[in-house]
Amino acid sequence: MTKKKKALITGITGFAGSHLAELLLRESVDVYGIQRWRSKTENMEDIKDKVKIEEADLLDAHSLYSVIDKIKPDYIFHLAAQSFVQSSWASPTQTLEVNIIGTAHLFEAVRKTDLPITIQIACSSEEYGKVLPNEVPIKETNPLRPLSPYAVSKLAMDYLGYQYHESYNMNIIRTRGFNHTGPRRGEVFAESSFAKQIAEIEKGKREPVVHVGNLEAQRDYTDVRDMVRAYYLSVQKCEPGEVYNIATGTAWRINDVLKLLISMSKVKVEIKSDPARMRPSDVEILIGNNSKFVKQTGWQPEIRFEKTMEDLLNYWRENV
């Protein structure tokens, strides 16, 4: 009988982390998670009895080492981060600290255990930043021109992964996920904010006005359930030290996402631009070329975007 694999997820209580935990449980993997003592755990309601949660903080290297040495996982999925671009303008130093120093602490903790752990680090398409019209769909070789403190932090984390692989031969796989969304997506993200506002309007909890930021940006959206399936494939089939785009290869204009969500509701709404939702510099277009990852793993996105949005809207209908 083969021994069950053990996976440790940083950021397990978050959006992608909770979906990944559910997938790994279905795949008969023993799931462990790291959380800070004050983390919110509502995403974990259905599985909290099936996963083992350890308290540790990315900014406390010793706590990470203790947990990793105790669990001795086969895989680590590094999803914990300050992940909202807008917040990174308000608190750049905190974003840089959590995302860069936290990642260095994790790598050091793994290095000290001397265990052959495969680590997937969730990097970001935001690293590409200022993409020129002739550069889409974006390949992994595209220049990185980050346009936010968040993007800079992810770029540094990405390159730390490369450096630790080269310097210490650690099994680190870098995935650059493009936008991913679905049920449980934080309300600070555009499509989730729209869905929540529509759900509140339906229940008479707010006036029939949807407040919006930049509607012209174009994003390559993957369903979170497809994204976490890609993460799991990456630790099984990808080459350590390499970087892989995870994307669908098609883009949605934010305005069309809004129209799609409104079409799923019976309420009449007014759309109002909100200056507070605008960024000092926005990435205009992100469409990923996923051919390297697909060739390596055979992954294909399976859930249509319309279904993703329907599930997201229904999630908010249940939670407002």
RODO-2510 file (C-alpha; in nm, 4 decimals, decimal comma):
residues 320
     n   res          X          Y          Z
     1     m     0,0000     0,0000     0,0000
     2     t     0,1440     0,3379    -0,0981
     3     k     0,1863     0,5875     0,1814
     4     k    -0,0477     0,8871     0,1674
     5     k     0,1205     1,2059     0,0532
     6     k     0,1287     1,5006     0,2915
     7     a     0,0690     1,8563     0,1753
     8     l     0,1198     2,1773     0,3709
     9     i    -0,0667     2,4867     0,2495
    10     t     0,0332     2,8361     0,3589
    11     g    -0,2720     3,0605     0,3346
    12     i    -0,5071     2,7615     0,3691
    13     t    -0,7879     2,9784     0,5085
    14     g    -0,7768     3,2069     0,2053
    15     f    -0,9670     3,1949    -0,1223
    16     a    -0,7447     2,9644    -0,3312
    17     g    -0,6082     2,7850    -0,0224
    18     s    -0,9495     2,6587     0,0885
    19     h    -1,0352     2,5357    -0,2632
    20     l    -0,6954     2,3634    -0,2886
    21     a    -0,7498     2,1921     0,0485
    22     e    -1,0845     2,0553    -0,0751
    23     l    -0,9255     1,9221    -0,3953
    24     l    -0,6351     1,7548    -0,2111
    25     l    -0,8747     1,5874     0,0329
    26     r    -1,0659     1,4427    -0,2652
    27     e    -0,7306     1,3178    -0,3991
    28     s    -0,6653     1,1367    -0,0664
    29     v    -0,3784     1,3643     0,0349
    30     d    -0,3232     1,4413     0,4061
    31     v    -0,3785     1,8170     0,4286
    32     y    -0,2074     2,0466     0,6768
    33     g    -0,2350     2,4229     0,6893
    34     i    -0,0554     2,7140     0,8464
    35     q    -0,2539     3,0020     0,9844
    36     r    -0,1832     3,3032     1,1984
    37     w    -0,3746     3,2983     1,5266
    38     r    -0,6065     3,5788     1,4139
    39     s    -0,6944     3,4461     1,0661
    40     k    -1,0581     3,4304     0,9619
    41     t    -1,1660     3,0722     0,8944
    42     e    -1,5141     3,0999     0,7370
    43     n    -1,3822     2,9522     0,4084
    44     m    -1,2970     2,6329     0,5968
    45     e    -1,6419     2,5568     0,7434
    46     d    -1,7029     2,2371     0,5430
    47     i    -1,3577     2,0829     0,5883
    48     k    -1,2262     2,2094     0,9209
    49     d    -1,2518     1,8619     1,0784
    50     k    -1,0576     1,7007     0,7931
    51     v    -0,7491     1,9228     0,7840
    52     k    -0,4839     1,9757     1,0481
    53     i    -0,4103     2,3402     1,1211
    54     e    -0,0820     2,4555     1,2729
    55     e    -0,0157     2,8030     1,4054
    56     a     0,2789     2,9775     1,2439
    57     d     0,3601     3,3131     1,0949
    58     l     0,5546     3,3769     0,7742
    59     l     0,7388     3,6578     0,9524
    60     d     0,8550     3,4190     1,2262
    61     a     1,1103     3,1850     1,0653
    62     h     1,1415     2,9635     1,3725
    63     s     0,7659     2,8915     1,3853
    64     l     0,7801     2,7817     1,0195
    65     y     1,0780     2,5530     1,0771
    66     s     0,9067     2,3883     1,3779
    67     v     0,5904     2,3146     1,1780
    68     i     0,7715     2,1839     0,8679
    69     d     1,0075     1,9684     1,0732
    70     k     0,7088     1,8228     1,2611
    71     i     0,4910     1,7490     0,9551
    72     k     0,7651     1,6571     0,7050
    73     p     0,5366     1,7268     0,4066
    74     d     0,5910     1,5942     0,0537
    75     y     0,4521     1,9154    -0,0936
    76     i     0,4259     2,2753     0,0193
    77     f     0,1855     2,5074    -0,1604
    78     h     0,2871     2,8642    -0,0806
    79     l    -0,0309     3,0675    -0,1253
    80     a    -0,0143     3,3005     0,1765
    81     a     0,0365     3,6612     0,0701
    82     q    -0,0922     4,0136     0,0871
    83     s    -0,2752     3,9588    -0,2405
    84     f    -0,4756     4,2718    -0,3132
    85     v    -0,3122     4,5147    -0,5559
    86     q    -0,5107     4,8137    -0,4254
    87     s    -0,3943     4,7544    -0,0645
    88     s    -0,0340     4,7482    -0,1811
    89     w    -0,0601     5,1175    -0,2712
    90     a    -0,1894     5,1968     0,0786
    91     s     0,0675     4,9834     0,2625
    92     p     0,3589     4,9019     0,0318
    93     t     0,6037     4,8100     0,3072
    94     q     0,3685     4,5563     0,4644
    95     t     0,3055     4,3987     0,1224
    96     l     0,6796     4,3744     0,0516
    97     e     0,7521     4,2349     0,3960
    98     v     0,4895     3,9579     0,3943
    99     n     0,5425     3,8550     0,0332
   100     i     0,9227     3,8721     0,0129
   101     i     1,0572     3,8241     0,3666
   102     g     0,7836     3,5670     0,4389
   103     t     0,8865     3,3657     0,1336
   104     a     1,2566     3,3828     0,2269
   105     h     1,1689     3,2565     0,5761
   106     l     0,9761     2,9652     0,4253
   107     f     1,2647     2,8684     0,1958
   108     e     1,5143     2,8909     0,4814
   109     a     1,2928     2,6741     0,7023
   110     v     1,2693     2,4065     0,4308
   111     r     1,6433     2,4270     0,3615
   112     k     1,7216     2,3673     0,7309
   113     t     1,5090     2,0511     0,7400
   114     d     1,7116     1,9091     0,4485
   115     l     1,3994     1,7243     0,3274
   116     p     1,3315     1,6785    -0,0479
   117     i     1,0076     1,8817    -0,0332
   118     t     0,8533     2,0072    -0,3581
   119     i     0,7380     2,3670    -0,3152
   120     q     0,4928     2,5421    -0,5456
   121     i     0,4979     2,9202    -0,5133
   122     a     0,1968     3,1135    -0,6371
   123     c     0,3501     3,3997    -0,8315
   124     s     0,1368     3,6380    -1,0372
   125     s     0,0607     3,7651    -1,3856
   126     e     0,0785     4,1142    -1,2301
   127     e     0,4586     4,0771    -1,2583
   128     y     0,4273     4,1370    -1,6337
   129     g     0,2688     4,4743    -1,5589
   130     k     0,3021     4,7093    -1,8512
   131     v     0,2340     4,4765    -2,1440
   132     l     0,2650     4,6147    -2,4963
   133     p    -0,0104     4,5413    -2,7520
   134     n     0,2232     4,3228    -2,9615
   135     e     0,3175     4,1077    -2,6561
   136     v    -0,0114     3,9211    -2,6017
   137     p    -0,0723     3,6412    -2,5314
   138     i     0,2089     3,6766    -2,2770
   139     k     0,4806     3,4109    -2,2632
   140     e     0,6974     3,3377    -1,9580
   141     t     0,9886     3,5029    -2,1422
   142     n     0,8105     3,8406    -2,1667
   143     p     0,9840     4,1339    -1,9928
   144     l     0,8607     4,1943    -1,6369
   145     r     0,7518     4,5577    -1,5894
   146     p     0,5629     4,5604    -1,2582
   147     l     0,3193     4,8490    -1,2007
   148     s     0,2333     4,8127    -0,8305
   149     p     0,4118     4,7384    -0,5030
   150     y     0,2212     4,4069    -0,5028
   151     a     0,3627     4,3164    -0,8452
   152     v     0,7159     4,4063    -0,7326
   153     s     0,6745     4,1842    -0,4244
   154     k     0,5591     3,8913    -0,6374
   155     l     0,8466     3,9412    -0,8815
   156     a     1,0959     3,9294    -0,5929
   157     m     0,9315     3,6145    -0,4548
   158     d     0,9405     3,4565    -0,8028
   159     y     1,3134     3,5272    -0,8419
   160     l     1,3867     3,4100    -0,4865
   161     g     1,2360     3,0776    -0,5945
   162     y     1,4682     3,0678    -0,8927
   163     q     1,7699     3,1647    -0,6811
   164     y     1,7041     2,9032    -0,4088
   165     h     1,6660     2,6366    -0,6749
   166     e     1,9949     2,7360    -0,8402
   167     s     2,1869     2,7905    -0,5156
   168     y     2,0622     2,4956    -0,3107
   169     n     1,8994     2,2680    -0,5696
   170     m     1,5647     2,3010    -0,3907
   171     n     1,2544     2,1667    -0,5668
   172     i     1,0776     2,4979    -0,6235
   173     i     0,8163     2,5374    -0,8972
   174     r     0,7043     2,8873    -0,9881
   175     t     0,3531     2,9313    -1,1246
   176     r     0,2394     3,2677    -1,2581
   177     g    -0,1349     3,2470    -1,2182
   178     f    -0,3432     3,4930    -1,4143
   179     n    -0,6678     3,6196    -1,2609
   180     h    -0,8698     3,3472    -1,0924
   181     t    -1,2106     3,3818    -0,9370
   182     g    -1,5187     3,1962    -0,8178
   183     p    -1,7102     3,1343    -0,4948
   184     r    -1,5423     3,2838    -0,1812
   185     r    -1,3493     3,5440    -0,3827
   186     g    -1,2763     3,8442    -0,1583
   187     e    -1,5102     4,1372    -0,2123
   188     v    -1,2174     4,3720    -0,2804
   189     f    -1,1775     4,2192    -0,6282
   190     a    -1,3792     4,3765    -0,9116
   191     e    -1,5959     4,0845    -1,0244
   192     s    -1,6670     3,9759    -0,6658
   193     s    -1,7504     4,3326    -0,5645
   194     f    -2,0007     4,3564    -0,8516
   195     a    -2,1601     4,0227    -0,7561
   196     k    -2,1881     4,1222    -0,3901
   197     q    -2,3411     4,4608    -0,4760
   198     i    -2,5980     4,2954    -0,7066
   199     a    -2,6857     4,0378    -0,4370
   200     e    -2,7361     4,3217    -0,1850
   201     i    -2,9545     4,5165    -0,4305
   202     e    -3,1670     4,2028    -0,4884
   203     k    -3,2269     4,1781    -0,1129
   204     g    -3,3067     4,5483    -0,0792
   205     k    -2,9953     4,6059     0,1328
   206     r    -2,8577     4,8867    -0,0850
   207     e    -2,9832     5,1340    -0,3422
   208     p    -2,9835     5,0016    -0,7033
   209     v    -2,6413     5,1455    -0,7883
   210     v    -2,3295     4,9382    -0,8670
   211     h    -2,0074     5,1292    -0,7916
   212     v    -1,7209     5,0504    -1,0264
   213     g    -1,3540     5,1259    -1,0973
   214     n    -1,1777     5,0934    -1,4334
   215     l    -1,4093     4,8984    -1,6667
   216     e    -1,1739     4,9025    -1,9658
   217     a    -0,9049     4,6672    -1,8293
   218     q    -0,8973     4,3182    -1,9830
   219     r    -0,8267     4,0100    -1,7735
   220     d    -0,7678     3,6405    -1,8404
   221     y    -0,9929     3,4654    -1,5865
   222     t    -0,9552     3,1046    -1,4723
   223     d    -1,2045     2,9416    -1,2363
   224     v    -1,0377     2,8933    -0,8967
   225     r    -1,1245     2,5219    -0,9059
   226     d    -0,9343     2,4865    -1,2332
   227     m    -0,6485     2,6960    -1,0908
   228     v    -0,5956     2,4780    -0,7827
   229     r    -0,6070     2,1664    -1,0024
   230     a    -0,3211     2,3288    -1,1949
   231     y    -0,1300     2,3888    -0,8696
   232     y    -0,1605     2,0208    -0,7775
   233     l    -0,0471     1,9101    -1,1248
   234     s     0,2493     2,1472    -1,1007
   235     v     0,4066     1,9686    -0,8014
   236     q     0,3602     1,6326    -0,9716
   237     k     0,4734     1,7119    -1,3257
   238     c     0,6625     2,0420    -1,3532
   239     e     1,0380     2,0987    -1,3577
   240     p     1,1872     2,2596    -1,0441
   241     g     1,3402     2,5994    -1,1155
   242     e     1,1099     2,6598    -1,4103
   243     v     0,8278     2,9144    -1,4314
   244     y     0,4847     2,8431    -1,5802
   245     n     0,1919     3,0643    -1,6780
   246     i    -0,1480     2,9338    -1,5711
   247     a    -0,4170     3,1008    -1,7795
   248     t    -0,6969     3,0306    -2,0264
   249     g    -0,5574     3,2368    -2,3152
   250     t    -0,8724     3,4484    -2,3518
   251     a    -0,9608     3,7806    -2,1913
   252     w    -1,2757     3,9442    -2,0613
   253     r    -1,3159     4,3225    -2,0506
   254     i    -1,4243     4,4166    -1,6960
   255     n    -1,7267     4,5987    -1,8423
   256     d    -1,8422     4,2725    -2,0055
   257     v    -1,7990     4,0874    -1,6737
   258     l    -2,0271     4,3471    -1,5126
   259     k    -2,2864     4,3131    -1,7921
   260     l    -2,2779     3,9333    -1,7591
   261     l    -2,3471     3,9504    -1,3840
   262     i    -2,6272     4,2053    -1,4310
   263     s    -2,7832     3,9774    -1,6967
   264     m    -2,8047     3,7001    -1,4336
   265     s    -3,0189     3,9187    -1,2085
   266     k    -3,3669     4,0626    -1,2422
   267     v    -3,2834     4,3943    -1,0762
   268     k    -3,2470     4,7208    -1,2679
   269     v    -2,9240     4,8965    -1,1707
   270     e    -2,7393     5,2181    -1,2360
   271     i    -2,3613     5,2030    -1,2840
   272     k    -2,1566     5,4700    -1,1072
   273     s    -1,7822     5,5288    -1,1371
   274     d    -1,6041     5,5495    -0,8000
   275     p    -1,2681     5,7364    -0,7996
   276     a    -1,1631     5,5417    -0,4856
   277     r    -1,1643     5,2228    -0,6947
   278     m    -0,9137     5,3596    -0,9466
   279     r    -0,5407     5,2781    -0,9197
   280     p    -0,2464     5,5162    -0,9720
   281     s    -0,1409     5,2925    -1,2631
   282     d    -0,3408     5,0011    -1,3959
   283     v    -0,2386     4,7078    -1,6093
   284     e    -0,4501     4,7421    -1,9241
   285     i    -0,4406     4,3921    -2,0628
   286     l    -0,3368     4,0500    -1,9290
   287     i    -0,3809     3,7469    -2,1545
   288     g    -0,1590     3,4485    -2,0845
   289     n     0,0016     3,1959    -2,3155
   290     n    -0,0377     2,8669    -2,1236
   291     s     0,1288     2,6368    -2,3811
   292     k     0,4379     2,5609    -2,1683
   293     f     0,2263     2,4486    -1,8714
   294     v    -0,0230     2,2561    -2,0864
   295     k     0,2588     2,0714    -2,2640
   296     q     0,4185     1,9774    -1,9288
   297     t     0,1018     1,8697    -1,7449
   298     g    -0,1852     1,8166    -1,9903
   299     w    -0,3958     2,0656    -1,7906
   300     q    -0,6953     2,2296    -1,9552
   301     p    -0,9448     2,4706    -1,7977
   302     e    -1,2809     2,2928    -1,7677
   303     i    -1,5221     2,5428    -1,6110
   304     r    -1,6728     2,8074    -1,8383
   305     f    -1,6515     3,1680    -1,7196
   306     e    -2,0307     3,2082    -1,7284
   307     k    -2,0589     2,9179    -1,4811
   308     t    -1,7885     3,0722    -1,2616
   309     m    -1,9810     3,4021    -1,2457
   310     e    -2,3101     3,2251    -1,1750
   311     d    -2,1485     3,0377    -0,8843
   312     l    -1,9899     3,3597    -0,7543
   313     l    -2,3235     3,5465    -0,7641
   314     n    -2,4991     3,2571    -0,5884
   315     y    -2,2241     3,2527    -0,3259
   316     w    -2,2965     3,6195    -0,2443
   317     r    -2,6746     3,5601    -0,2526
   318     e    -2,6196     3,3120     0,0310
   319     n    -2,3770     3,5341     0,2208
   320     v    -2,5133     3,8889     0,2218
***
